[in-house]
Amino acid sequence: MSEEKDLLKYAFEDTPTVFQALAGQRTHRVFKGFSKDISQPEVHGGTGRTLEMKGPWFEPGTTPLTWEGKEVAEVEPLTELETALIMWAACGPNGIVGGDIGVNENLSTMVCMAGRTIPGPCNDAAVNIIFANDEGTFLYKPTYNRERPVEIETEEDYEKVLKWFREGTIKLSDKRPDIDWSVMPGRPLGIYQVNSNKPGSTVIFPVCGMAHELINYYFAGFEFLGWYLVDEETMKPAGMEKWVNEAKYALHMPFTIRQYETFFALTEANPVGMTVQNIRLAAEAMGLGSWNHSTNMDLIFGGFDAVARAVGMKEDQFVQTKGLGFTYSTINGGNNYVGIPGVLEGKGLPAPWNKSPETVVEEIFHDKYKQGHFFSDGTEFFALDKGPYKPEVLEAIRKHPKSRIADWCVDAAKAVVRYCFDKWGRYPVYFSDFQNPYFMIEVGHVDEKYYDTKNISGYVNQRIRSHNSRWHRQLAAMKKAA
């Protein structure tokens, strides 16, 4: 639609600079239709459960910040275009990475050359976005295909944002996830999250898989850094005795399994945090409200068993929330989420789609060298024979001995994963394969009247006040005419 083209042009050319957006960036927790300090029971429009502030920790009645949200005629969800721009800002495609790592500096650790609006360890593209709105729950998993170093350079490129969104979004459910504050009031979700996941909001859960990078970096750690893994319970090599005891492999830096996994759990959390900041900046630039807060990973992934204390439920009634429907196993009291069958399948174990530890390692290794990928011995590069290097440089890289991971590193990685799986029955051992590092963010249309009524001036800027006239009225009129 021509109006969508105009709005894309506006988004890329006329929204504020990053410094202007940072200067005005404020959290807005009150979207159209939201409440604050409710004095009467309220039915959550997304889950149907009753929300009520009740108990010895609440002061009954209204407060100076009570806002029932009834003065707004109707909630106002994000449009497809608004959602597409938010998702693209979070982790969308933006070109081909530079690949500026020396061959002797562990170039072979690169997982792919697909650039995104966020970085990732070894460019593993491990972050994807699950989001929910009034139309259901979705996975945003954009394409890995890239055409040039910078994908969006001219006005003709702006429409790619919508194309990537439409082609890379998978519907997981017709409903929002069954998550709200009343599951266990004030426990898995804080009291300040009473409005979470309500109609009109787009609630966003960034998720990342860590098992792939744990294994991928074994290759690099063994060959280039001299690392090896030890079992902290025995302080002996974790399946790596063969290589540790032979001087030619020069393995001299021990890491316990817990140390290694903790390092990568934190490393993989960094890009998740970056998606949240990108979303905040995009929302600010567009005149939308954003509200980021912590969450409970088991609750949103679907492994949370709770004793319900919600109004209308019997005392000690048991509730199991399905959340986002991740496949998981519970071993030694911890849940290991390995993915969503058919749409987001990770490399953790046990998983129905992963046959064995050895198979998982082989797949990660061979993905680097199959036809069309960077280290392939064939003629294709990234499916389109396009990448960061000049042809003669690429050919020389492929011929260099350090461009291919040594066979012994692959064998050692298999031994470590097999050791962990045989001893503990899972991989990773101490962390879930899929993580949501307690980050979620909600985006919606700001209830200007709340801030005009309760706050001093300055909390509703001109971008927010003019949002509807710029982003909605003309588009609605065109759709009605069509």
LINJO-V146334 format. One record per residue. D_CENTER is the distance of its C-alpha to the mean C-alpha in Angstrom with 1 decimal. Layout:
{{D_CENTER} {D_CENTER}}
This chain:
{{29.5} {31.3} {29.8} {26.3} {27.5} {29.0} {25.9} {23.8} {26.7} {26.7} {22.9} {23.4} {26.9} {27.8} {25.0} {25.4} {24.9} {22.0} {24.8} {25.9} {22.5} {22.1} {25.6} {25.1} {21.7} {22.0} {20.0} {21.4} {21.0} {23.6} {22.8} {25.6} {26.8} {25.3} {27.6} {28.4} {30.7} {31.7} {35.3} {35.5} {33.4} {30.7} {29.2} {25.4} {25.1} {22.0} {23.1} {26.8} {27.2} {29.4} {28.2} {31.1} {31.6} {34.2} {35.3} {37.2} {34.4} {34.6} {37.5} {38.6} {39.1} {37.6} {36.5} {36.7} {33.0} {33.4} {32.0} {32.1} {30.3} {33.3} {34.5} {31.7} {33.0} {29.7} {26.0} {24.5} {21.1} {19.3} {20.8} {19.2} {19.7} {18.2} {15.1} {15.1} {15.5} {12.7} {10.2} {12.1} {12.1} {8.3} {8.1} {11.2} {14.2} {16.8} {19.3} {20.4} {19.9} {23.2} {23.5} {25.6} {25.8} {29.3} {30.2} {31.6} {28.6} {26.4} {25.4} {25.1} {21.9} {20.0} {17.8} {17.9} {19.1} {16.6} {15.7} {12.7} {12.5} {10.7} {12.3} {11.6} {14.2} {16.7} {14.6} {12.9} {10.1} {8.1} {4.5} {4.2} {4.3} {6.9} {9.4} {13.0} {16.2} {19.9} {19.8} {17.5} {14.1} {12.2} {9.6} {9.0} {9.6} {12.0} {15.1} {15.8} {19.3} {20.5} {24.0} {24.6} {23.5} {22.6} {21.6} {22.4} {25.8} {28.0} {28.1} {28.3} {24.8} {23.1} {23.1} {20.7} {17.9} {19.1} {19.9} {16.5} {15.1} {17.9} {17.8} {14.1} {13.4} {14.4} {15.9} {15.3} {17.8} {20.4} {19.6} {17.2} {16.1} {19.2} {17.9} {20.0} {21.8} {24.8} {23.5} {24.8} {25.6} {24.5} {23.2} {19.6} {19.0} {21.1} {24.0} {22.4} {19.8} {22.7} {21.4} {17.9} {17.0} {20.3} {21.6} {21.0} {17.6} {14.3} {12.0} {8.2} {5.9} {2.2} {3.4} {5.5} {9.2} {11.9} {15.1} {15.3} {15.3} {17.6} {20.1} {19.7} {20.7} {23.6} {25.3} {25.1} {25.8} {28.9} {30.4} {29.8} {29.5} {31.6} {29.2} {29.8} {28.4} {30.6} {30.6} {30.8} {33.0} {35.6} {34.8} {35.6} {33.7} {31.1} {32.7} {33.3} {37.0} {38.2} {36.4} {36.8} {40.5} {41.2} {41.7} {40.9} {37.1} {37.2} {34.6} {35.2} {32.0} {31.1} {27.7} {27.5} {24.8} {23.4} {23.5} {21.8} {18.9} {18.5} {18.5} {15.6} {13.6} {14.0} {13.5} {10.1} {9.2} {10.6} {8.2} {5.5} {8.7} {9.5} {7.1} {8.7} {12.0} {11.8} {11.4} {14.2} {16.3} {16.0} {16.9} {19.7} {21.1} {21.2} {22.9} {20.3} {19.5} {16.2} {15.9} {13.3} {14.1} {13.6} {13.3} {14.4} {12.2} {15.2} {15.8} {12.6} {12.5} {16.2} {18.2} {19.6} {23.4} {25.0} {28.5} {28.4} {30.3} {29.6} {32.6} {34.2} {33.3} {35.8} {35.6} {33.7} {32.4} {29.8} {26.5} {23.8} {20.6} {18.9} {15.5} {13.1} {15.6} {14.2} {17.0} {18.0} {21.2} {22.6} {24.6} {26.4} {24.7} {21.1} {18.6} {17.0} {14.3} {14.6} {12.8} {13.9} {17.2} {17.7} {14.3} {11.8} {14.3} {13.7} {16.6} {17.2} {20.6} {22.1} {20.5} {22.7} {21.6} {22.3} {26.0} {26.5} {25.4} {27.5} {26.0} {22.4} {23.7} {25.8} {23.0} {20.9} {24.1} {25.4} {22.3} {23.2} {26.7} {26.8} {28.4} {26.4} {24.3} {25.0} {27.3} {29.0} {32.8} {33.1} {33.4} {30.1} {27.3} {23.8} {25.6} {27.2} {29.0} {27.3} {25.8} {26.3} {29.6} {33.1} {34.6} {37.0} {34.3} {32.0} {35.0} {36.0} {32.6} {32.6} {36.0} {35.3} {35.4} {32.4} {30.1} {30.2} {28.9} {32.0} {32.8} {33.4} {29.9} {28.6} {31.3} {30.4} {26.7} {27.9} {30.2} {27.6} {25.2} {28.3} {29.7} {26.6} {26.4} {30.2} {30.4} {27.4} {26.6} {22.9} {20.6} {18.9} {21.6} {20.3} {16.6} {14.6} {13.3} {9.9} {8.6} {7.1} {9.2} {10.8} {8.8} {8.8} {10.6} {13.2} {15.0} {18.6} {22.1} {23.9} {27.1} {29.4} {32.3} {30.7} {30.4} {33.8} {35.3} {33.8} {33.0} {35.0} {34.5} {31.7} {28.6} {28.7} {28.9} {30.3} {27.0} {26.3} {29.9} {30.1} {26.8} {28.4} {31.3} {29.2} {26.3} {27.8} {31.6} {32.4} {29.7} {30.9} {34.4} {33.8} {32.1} {35.0} {37.6} {36.0}}
